[in-house]
Amino acid sequence: MSTDTPTQPEQTEGSDSTPLGIIAGTGFQNLTGLAVDSRHEIETLVGRPSSPLLLGHWHNQAVLFLNRHGELHTRPPHRINYRANLLALQTMGVRQIIAINSVGSMHECMPPGTLVLPDDLIDYTSGREHTFVDAMSSLEAHVDMSEPYSRLLRQRLIAADRSGQATTQAVYGATNGPRLETPAEIRRLRRDGCDLVGMTGMPEAALARELGLEYACIAVVVNWAAGFNGSSAISLDEIRQHIQDAEQALLVLVDQLMKDN
Ligand code: HPA
């Protein structure tokens, strides 16, 4: 491994040279199918990303991998520099991003341990740097979010899910955290039409759209949302267990996506 300057990534022999970006969240920092070739420390005009970018390959697909919470998981959701993460990936040549987000579920059909490919979202976050418009005057201020996740990438994910087990229609509610929600807040999210709740889905999706990047989310359900389905307090042990339960299905899905490319 080498620490390089922010240049375009070199072509990995026999691979698709345009790297697919993967932004990995809690519990999924080490995707075992990824062979890492180099580490890239990037400084962007809006600061540093959460972690060095790992350039590697997965089957024949070049991949740029980023730990959303940092390599030592030191950045809570409200302290992540989402703008720097996306700009760093774009600077390194990424055009498409798969985001992996752990979430709570408020839908009986999406129990802990399962994968969901959400198709819509609601942003409840506040106080986050949520736009590039102030930093880059050339950008369109009012990007269209009528289909917030990339149709193309979602189709590829759905096709890669050979088991057909992943739920493919769901609304992701992005809360500010870092605390978990109250039962009344979850009931409100449900009334709003949310199926999932997580803390990192926004502003990431909107920032990707502002940069013209294709972006889709694999949501990994790691707990029932607060008070939902008779659940009592949400424990970290429970979350860890469900991360383990979902890990294999996640790897199979991402592996197939890389093979299909
Ligand atoms: N709420 C918010 N974010 C989360 C949850 C939750 O229940 N589980 C994992 N991320």
Boltz pocket constraint, residues with backbone or C-beta under 6 A from the ligand:
constraints:
  - pocket:
      binder: B
      contacts: [[A, 102], [A, 103], [A, 104], [A, 105], [A, 175], [A, 179], [A, 180], [A, 181], [A, 197], [A, 198], [A, 199], [A, 222], [A, 223], [A, 224], [A, 225], [A, 226]]
      max_distance: 6.0
